């Protein structure tokens, strides 16, 4: 949205929010009025027709009638630059607020301080506000065909569907909008007025011409109406043209047959019969989408621009006033397109020069978006780059780097590299494909160009924006040390810069401290970020701050506290965002990690796949890697080892691409755990081969400065599992003791529980039952306190058997309940219980009978093959049905196949 500094900018915005003024000789449209009166409760009124059919006039008529009937009316005329969520919603909320003061104020909070506009949340907030209003409200959106953004169109669809009964949406569009028109039509909630309804009938056409001072005989009128077919602007063009034609019938024969040809002929004819000087003025004025007197002076070189516009309006040359004060005008779209096309074809250099002049005028009047759009049309890359460089910081502060990126495509690289803000946008947009070293090199060069590559001294706002981008990219590339150092640098100058960027850098720094296992430092940065966040109205960063707190609890092993914090986040902030909003990606991963730790596996693969596919603007590689690891584990627990292996390959590729070797190590460790739980006899040998294929010392060297080395942790855990798979339980205990010494105090809670669990298994297999049971109970108490179940299930069948033995002996009610809840959710438990029952109750003869039945033998054939009487075969089948809990032969065969009873 243009920053409103100059009064011209404010008056232009007001003109977009006001219906155009009806002409004094406005032609009443009885048929259109009758259709509107016949459908007073339509949820959507759609005027859909090509240019020149009077859609805007009909909408203005509808707005006037509703206003006179006591309804509130909000009007928004859309332009080419409004196909962007921030601009669209700011104008929409302004229009609604003018109609019903206070409406939409809460929704404005979503447009501030956000990395991406949560379109669904803005619309939900508007719907809540609308539901609390009793007044009838008409919202008019003219020229909706200019909106192509899928999210905006989906939001409008939701508005039509869920708005209260006192709300009506009226749309003017050259094409049918992609809304749920069929559903509304079926429910009787849609009133459609297309070209057939909007075209003038013969009586209206004759009346229109007569009011224009043109009298035609029957033959001439019939010829004219045949050519224009009631097309309103065609009739108006004809009225201007025929005043100078001595033989109208003969002249009309040259028009052509179709409407487009008629329009071109009439536009050209009307234009060419004007004096040459007036033609040149119109060509100059036509480049601007909206005109003021002062802008007309800048385009024509005259000093009487306001008077000129008023004269053109009086001549009915398709110039429409946009406000009562007549400060702003616009040409009818059809005539404007004709003027621009004619000028571009006849004199392309003048076309560019006029757009340059318009860009310069809008720049001087602080209307940057329009200035940029005209600079694009002027094909003046240098001016465009300068404008983007000048307003880029403001757009970054509003989280709209994507806007600069879209305009940046019109600037050649050789020019863009001389403008630091465009370089910054390039680095941001290419962050995903750039390596960390290359991204940092480009950013450091940019900082040097801005005169401050060092770590001391006050920061300019441009420098600060560059550092914010650098922090986010560092988090994407697992460069935690850079994240921390940038947060420290900002901490020393807190309060001296834009609060939005300060909170963003502090949030990234806090998350980096969490990943480094530095709880106190993380909490300190979170507290500072929350203090600065009080100065912001947006909710995106507020939600991400809360998510960092959740991740801090998860890293410490405090699952219950993480769940409590997430429920608060779900209640307090997540409803403001749509279910599929990218802003919810990181909280969705946190929620999935909590659910996985607690053993709530239903629906997890779908949620994780969505989060991994819908990358957020701030996308820390750590969270995405954790999501991949979690997905692979769920796939393994759901008996989908091939899918799990494929996910782990993707995780290894992600890690190698970003040189994030701790994630690579995690993926390899999980791959080996997957191999060790296969039924194949050579699993230990293959697992050891995979272990030796990795240079663990080289990977671990990247983290030698850290108190906790994540690569050495994975290596030690993998060795323990491999030793136990071989039956070397004493060696496994030795590894456990060494690995436990790496863990930090008040951290790695789940890691400690896992080592206790593996130690219990080793002691049990070595015959130290009392020690094994004591350790297992200690582990279960800690796990029950946090409702942590997944770590037991991950270690496989040997742990399940250990837990089953303890269940029969354990007498503590709380612990026994946790044990049972753990065994109930164990993957394959239902099938295992069914097999246990069948192994005790299904006789060998009954197995033979069901196998022969599965081969398609009849009861008589089964009796002959097994030397049994027919009655005996039926008796066996009856018993089989009872035990398999089925009712017929087909169900019995299917159930037996599911339970692998048909295998020899």
Secondary structure, DSSP 8 states (H G I E B T S, - for coil): -----SHHHHHHHHHHTS-----TT----HHHHHHHHHTTT-SEEEEE--TTS-HHHHHHHHHHHHHHTT-EEEEEE--GGG-SHHHHHHHHHHHHHHHSTTTTTTGGGGGSS-SS--HHHHHHHHHHHHHT--S-EEEEEE-GGG---HHHHHHHHHHHHHS-TTEEEEEEESS--SS-HHHHHHTT-EEEE-HHHHS--HHHHHHHHHHTT----HHHHHHHHHHHTT-HHHHHHHHHHHTT-S-HHHHHTTS-SSHHHHHHHHHHHHHHTS-HHHHHHHHHHTT-SSB-HHHHHHHHS-S-HHHHHHHHHHTTSSEEE-STT---EEE-HHHHHHHHHHHHHH-HHHHHHHHHHHHHHHHHTT-HHHHHHHHHHHT-HHHHHHHHHHHHHHHHHTT-HHHHHHHHTTS-HHHHTTSHHHHHHHHHHTTTTS-HHHHHHHHHHHHHHTT--SS-S---HHHHHHHHHHHHHHHHTT-HHHHHHHHHHHHTTTTSS-HHHHHHHHHHHHHHHHHTT-HHHHHHHHHHHHHHHTT---SHHHHHHHHHHHHHHHHHT-HHHHHHHHHHHHHHTGGGS-TT-GGGHHHHHHHHHHHHHTT--TTHHHHHHHHHHS--SS--HHHHHHHHHHHHHHHHHTT-HHHHHHHHHHHHHHHHHTT-HHHHHHHHHHHHHHHHTSS-TTHHHHHHHHHHTS-HHHHHHTTTTSSS-HHHHHHHHHHHHHHHHHT-HHHHHHHHHHHHTT--TTS-HHHHHHHHHHHHHHHHHTT-HHHHHHHHHHHHHHHHHHT--HHHHHT-HHHHHHHHHHHHH---HHHHHHHHHHHHTSTTHHHHHHHHHHHHH--HHHHHHHHHHHTT--HHHHHHHHT--HHHHHHHHHHHHHHHT-SSHHHHHHHHHHTTTT--
